[in-house]
Amino acid sequence: MPKRTSEEARMLQELLDTAADMSAYGVMSKTDMARIRALCEVPPAYTPERVVAIRTTIVKASQAVFATMLNVSVSTVQKWESPAANKHPSGTSAKLLQMVEAKGVEALLV
């Protein structure tokens, strides 16, 4: 699982605290609060099998199309899907995969 620095963790906690205060005062909706919580959540680790499953069962796309949707190279997707490469999605790519798992491919198309 990706690690956050203490500075990143502190800033995200401050963001969540501020959002919670705004929600408590009725300035922020429960839906917006849920979105902020989801955005601040650390994405899970993605194994090669999990990446393949997302691509083939949820997105139902070739490696080339999947790479384009995630704004990465085909080579990157191939490495993620190869256990021998020992490469895993991180950062924005991991967050996008997390969204696709939760909301389906439509999460990338809005």
C-alpha positions in Angstrom: 0.0 0.0 0.0 1.4 3.5 -0.9 2.7 5.4 2.1 2.0 9.1 2.7 4.5 11.5 4.2 3.6 13.0 7.5 3.1 16.4 5.8 0.6 14.9 3.3 -1.2 13.1 6.0 -1.4 16.3 8.1 -2.7 18.3 5.2 -5.4 15.7 4.3 -6.5 15.6 7.9 -6.8 19.3 8.0 -8.9 19.2 4.8 -11.1 16.5 6.3 -11.5 18.5 9.6 -12.4 21.7 7.7 -14.9 19.8 5.6 -16.4 18.2 8.7 -16.8 21.6 10.3 -18.4 23.0 7.1 -20.8 20.0 7.0 -21.7 20.5 10.7 -22.7 24.1 9.9 -24.7 23.1 6.9 -22.4 24.8 4.4 -21.4 21.4 2.8 -23.7 18.6 1.8 -23.4 15.1 3.0 -22.7 14.0 -0.6 -19.8 16.5 -0.9 -18.5 15.4 2.4 -18.5 11.7 1.2 -16.7 12.8 -1.9 -14.0 14.5 0.0 -13.5 11.5 2.3 -13.2 9.2 -0.8 -10.6 11.6 -2.4 -8.5 11.6 0.7 -8.5 7.8 1.1 -5.3 6.0 0.3 -5.9 3.7 -2.7 -5.3 0.0 -2.1 -2.3 -1.9 -3.6 -3.0 -3.3 -7.1 -1.6 -6.7 -7.9 -1.1 -7.8 -11.5 -4.2 -10.0 -11.2 -6.3 -7.2 -9.9 -5.3 -4.8 -12.7 -6.1 -7.5 -15.3 -9.5 -8.1 -13.6 -10.4 -4.4 -13.7 -9.4 -4.1 -17.3 -11.1 -7.2 -18.5 -14.2 -7.4 -16.4 -15.1 -3.8 -15.5 -13.6 -1.7 -18.3 -13.7 -4.5 -20.9 -11.0 -2.9 -22.9 -7.7 -3.8 -24.6 -4.5 -2.8 -22.9 -4.1 0.0 -25.5 -7.6 1.5 -24.8 -7.2 1.0 -21.0 -3.8 2.8 -21.1 -5.4 5.7 -23.0 -8.2 6.0 -20.5 -5.7 6.1 -17.6 -3.3 8.4 -19.5 -0.4 6.0 -19.3 1.6 4.1 -21.9 0.7 0.6 -23.1 4.1 -0.5 -21.8 3.1 0.7 -18.3 -0.1 -1.4 -18.4 1.8 -4.4 -19.6 4.3 -4.0 -16.7 1.4 -3.6 -14.2 -0.1 -6.9 -15.5 3.2 -8.8 -15.5 4.1 -10.4 -12.1 7.7 -10.6 -13.3 7.9 -6.8 -13.8 7.1 -6.1 -10.1 5.5 -2.7 -11.1 2.3 -1.5 -9.5 0.0 1.5 -10.2 0.6 4.3 -7.8 -0.5 7.9 -7.3 -3.1 9.2 -9.8 -3.2 5.8 -11.6 -4.0 3.9 -8.4 -6.7 6.5 -7.5 -8.3 6.2 -11.0 -8.3 2.4 -10.6 -9.9 2.7 -7.2 -12.6 4.9 -8.7 -13.2 2.5 -11.6 -13.6 -0.4 -9.1 -16.1 1.6 -7.0 -18.1 3.4 -9.7 -17.4 1.5 -13.0 -15.8 2.8 -16.2 -18.3 5.7 -16.2 -16.2 7.3 -13.5 -13.5 8.0 -16.2 -16.0 9.2 -18.8 -17.5 12.2 -17.0 
